[in-house]
């Protein structure tokens, strides 16, 4: 360590108080300058990790926690992470984006230094590294989706890295309105002066003890929200439109349940990337072709998930498309597939290309000539996957369902078991419930 400070973290501190930031940045620049063409490890779990991250980055705009536990030595995790970051570098990027990516490479070098110092006994075993990544204020909204930023809600991230059982563990939460000043306030509240602006925030890793943030990244997000004002959760006002957001204490479980439910889609995308990697390594496709094919397939799978669970549609495909995803979903539940495909076409036509944005991806766009064919293909693929969709707690999508607004077990299309049984009998739940309500009122009147 390049400091004479005691070998424990007595308070949250900037990494630059402990390490020579300039030296780390020079190391990052050297790695960039000496990089080769995009390289890939033969790490078996990488495609699945990429698929899980990419799908939920597109599906959720805020309030999702990603948990990544590397099943390998921290030295190997460091090498693989640096390789992925260097693969994402391009000399054609805007200057401000180059600066941000340089900060991300320096962050990785910092994290590995922390691990080395934990091993050497220079830092306590419960040391964590905190990074806040805000929406870049210098990025024009029209350009943001092409680079991988979601301008619609000024999406940002906060992540915490720790080492548990000798392995690296990263947890990251997505948040809205990330450049609202809460990051600067959070740093100041912890006695840290880092300057303002998203680039400086991103380049200001915080080294702390787990006891300072006992719930890890959730503790950090809770603190950021408190800096933003009352009734703020994950950067959003916890009003009617955002009532579906999970509370802090349930975020880990809710996020894990979401990913478990989408496991079939994650595996499909992972298998697809594994095939693309083989094609790239044998020279059948270029790296840019690999990325284009991967992004196109990811978009297809995310759209299918939105059809099976329209609760994702607002974040992933925009406000205008929500009603069409809901109608297509209910049509699928009722077995009216012709109507479902028609609504699916409207869902694609009204999808906002700036909604589902993924780092390194491209905006969601379809030409009008492709919509009919794409709608049928998407609908039919989702219909096949429907049998694997797991039942989870949620609010039934049938407005007349007597269980509403309470949560019950819902399956694909967010339809509860009772309503699905009615659909399966070729009836409409609303007419059944209306009839039942009529006879109940007659019985009550006679009893009176």
Residue pairs with C-beta under 8 A, 6 or more apart in sequence:
1 7
1 18
1 19
1 117
1 122
1 123
2 18
2 19
2 20
2 23
3 17
3 18
3 19
5 17
5 18
7 121
7 122
7 123
7 124
8 123
8 124
8 209
9 123
9 124
9 127
9 207
9 208
9 209
11 190
11 191
11 208
11 212
12 130
12 190
12 191
12 192
12 206
12 207
12 208
12 212
13 192
13 206
13 207
13 208
14 192
14 194
14 204
14 205
14 206
14 207
15 21
15 110
15 114
15 129
15 204
15 205
15 206
15 207
16 204
18 207
19 110
19 113
21 106
21 203
24 106
24 109
24 110
24 113
25 102
25 106
27 106
27 109
28 102
28 105
28 106
28 109
29 102
31 82
31 86
31 105
32 86
32 89
32 102
32 105
35 86
35 89
37 287
38 87
38 287
39 83
39 87
40 46
40 83
40 277
40 280
40 281
41 80
41 83
43 72
43 80
45 71
46 80
47 269
47 270
47 271
47 273
47 274
47 277
48 266
48 267
48 270
49 68
50 269
50 270
50 273
51 266
51 267
51 268
51 269
51 270
51 273
51 298
52 66
52 259
52 266
53 66
53 68
54 269
54 298
54 358
54 361
55 262
55 265
55 266
55 269
55 298
55 301
55 302
55 305
56 64
56 66
56 255
56 258
56 259
56 262
57 174
57 358
57 359
58 298
58 299
58 302
58 316
58 356
58 357
58 358
58 361
59 258
59 262
59 302
59 305
59 306
59 312
59 315
59 316
59 356
60 174
60 258
60 312
60 315
60 316
61 150
61 152
61 153
61 155
61 174
61 176
61 315
61 355
62 153
62 155
62 174
62 175
62 176
62 234
62 235
62 236
62 245
62 315
63 173
63 174
63 175
63 233
63 234
63 236
63 245
63 246
63 251
64 173
64 174
64 255
64 258
65 171
65 172
65 173
65 217
65 218
65 251
65 252
65 255
66 170
66 171
66 172
66 173
66 255
67 169
67 170
67 171
67 252
67 255
67 256
68 169
68 170
68 171
68 172
69 164
69 167
69 168
69 169
70 76
70 77
70 167
70 168
70 169
71 167
72 167
73 166
73 167
74 112
74 115
74 163
74 166
74 167
74 168
75 112
77 167
77 168
78 108
78 111
78 112
78 115
81 108
82 105
82 108
82 109
85 101
85 104
85 105
85 108
86 105
88 101
88 360
89 101
93 101
93 147
94 139
94 143
94 147
96 136
96 138
96 139
96 199
97 136
97 139
97 147
99 199
100 136
100 198
100 199
100 202
103 199
103 202
103 203
104 202
106 203
107 129
107 131
107 202
107 203
107 205
110 129
110 205
111 129
111 161
111 168
111 205
114 123
114 127
114 129
114 161
114 207
115 163
115 168
117 123
117 127
118 124
118 125
118 127
118 163
123 207
124 209
125 163
126 162
126 209
126 210
126 211
127 162
127 163
127 207
127 208
127 209
127 210
128 160
128 161
128 162
128 207
128 208
128 209
128 210
128 213
128 216
129 160
129 161
129 162
129 205
129 206
129 207
130 158
130 159
130 160
130 205
130 206
130 207
130 208
130 213
130 217
130 220
131 158
131 159
131 160
131 161
131 202
131 205
131 206
132 156
132 157
132 158
132 183
132 186
132 201
132 202
132 204
132 220
132 224
133 156
133 157
133 158
133 159
133 178
133 198
133 201
133 202
134 154
134 156
134 178
134 179
134 183
134 198
134 201
134 202
135 144
135 149
135 150
135 151
135 154
135 155
135 156
135 178
135 179
135 198
136 149
136 179
136 198
136 199
137 179
137 197
137 198
138 198
138 199
139 147
139 149
139 151
141 151
141 354
144 150
144 151
144 354
144 357
145 151
145 353
145 354
145 357
145 362
145 363
146 362
146 363
148 357
148 358
148 359
148 360
148 361
149 155
149 357
149 359
150 354
150 355
150 357
151 354
151 357
152 318
152 352
152 354
152 355
153 176
153 177
153 235
153 236
154 176
154 177
154 178
154 179
154 180
154 235
155 174
155 175
155 176
155 178
155 357
156 174
156 175
156 176
156 178
156 179
156 198
156 235
157 172
157 173
157 174
157 175
157 178
158 172
158 173
158 175
158 217
158 220
158 221
158 224
159 170
159 171
159 172
159 173
159 217
160 170
160 171
160 172
160 213
160 216
160 217
160 220
161 168
161 169
161 170
162 168
162 169
162 210
162 216
163 169
171 216
171 217
172 217
173 217
173 218
173 221
173 234
173 251
174 234
175 221
175 224
175 234
175 235
176 234
176 235
176 236
177 228
177 235
177 236
178 198
178 235
179 198
180 228
180 235
181 227
181 228
182 224
182 225
182 227
182 228
182 235
183 201
183 224
184 194
184 196
184 201
185 227
186 220
186 223
186 224
186 227
187 193
187 194
187 201
187 204
187 206
189 223
189 227
190 206
192 204
192 206
194 200
194 201
194 204
195 204
210 216
213 219
213 220
213 223
215 222
215 248
218 248
218 251
218 252
221 234
221 248
222 248
224 235
225 232
225 233
225 234
225 235
226 232
228 235
231 237
231 238
231 239
232 238
233 242
233 245
233 247
233 248
234 245
236 242
236 245
238 245
244 311
246 254
246 255
257 392
259 266
260 390
261 309
261 389
261 390
261 392
262 305
264 385
264 388
265 301
265 302
265 304
265 305
265 385
268 301
269 294
269 297
269 298
269 301
272 293
272 294
272 297
273 294
276 285
276 290
276 293
276 294
277 290
279 285
279 290
280 286
280 287
280 289
280 290
285 293
291 360
292 362
295 358
295 361
295 362
298 358
298 361
299 356
299 364
300 377
300 378
300 381
302 312
302 316
302 356
303 316
303 317
303 347
303 348
303 351
303 378
304 378
304 381
304 382
304 385
305 312
305 316
306 312
306 313
306 316
306 317
306 325
306 347
307 325
307 328
307 329
307 332
307 344
307 347
307 378
307 379
307 382
307 413
308 329
308 382
308 385
308 386
308 389
308 412
308 413
309 329
309 412
309 413
309 414
310 322
310 325
310 326
310 329
310 397
310 413
310 414
311 394
311 414
313 321
313 322
313 325
313 326
313 347
314 322
315 355
315 356
316 355
316 356
317 325
317 347
317 351
317 352
317 355
317 356
317 364
318 350
318 351
318 352
318 354
318 355
319 352
320 350
320 351
320 352
321 347
321 348
321 350
321 351
321 352
324 343
324 344
324 346
324 347
324 350
325 343
325 347
326 397
327 339
327 343
327 346
328 340
328 341
328 343
328 344
328 346
328 347
328 379
329 340
329 397
329 412
329 413
329 414
330 397
330 398
330 413
330 415
331 337
331 339
331 340
331 343
332 340
332 379
332 382
332 383
332 386
332 412
332 413
333 397
333 412
333 413
333 415
333 419
333 420
333 423
334 423
334 428
335 423
335 424
335 426
337 379
337 383
340 379
341 375
341 376
341 379
342 375
344 375
344 376
344 378
344 379
345 371
345 372
345 375
347 375
348 366
348 371
348 374
348 375
348 378
349 366
349 368
349 371
351 364
351 366
352 364
353 363
353 364
353 365
354 363
355 364
356 363
356 364
357 363
366 374
386 412
386 413
389 411
389 412
390 411
391 409
391 410
391 411
391 417
392 409
392 410
393 407
393 408
393 409
393 410
394 407
394 408
394 409
394 410
394 414
395 403
395 404
395 405
395 406
395 407
395 408
395 410
395 414
396 403
396 404
396 408
396 410
396 414
396 415
396 416
396 419
397 410
397 413
397 414
397 415
398 404
398 415
398 416
398 419
398 429
398 430
399 430
400 429
400 430
400 433
400 434
401 416
401 418
401 419
401 429
401 433
402 433
403 416
403 418
408 416
408 417
409 416
409 417
410 416
411 417
411 420
415 423
418 429
419 429
422 428
422 429
422 432
423 429
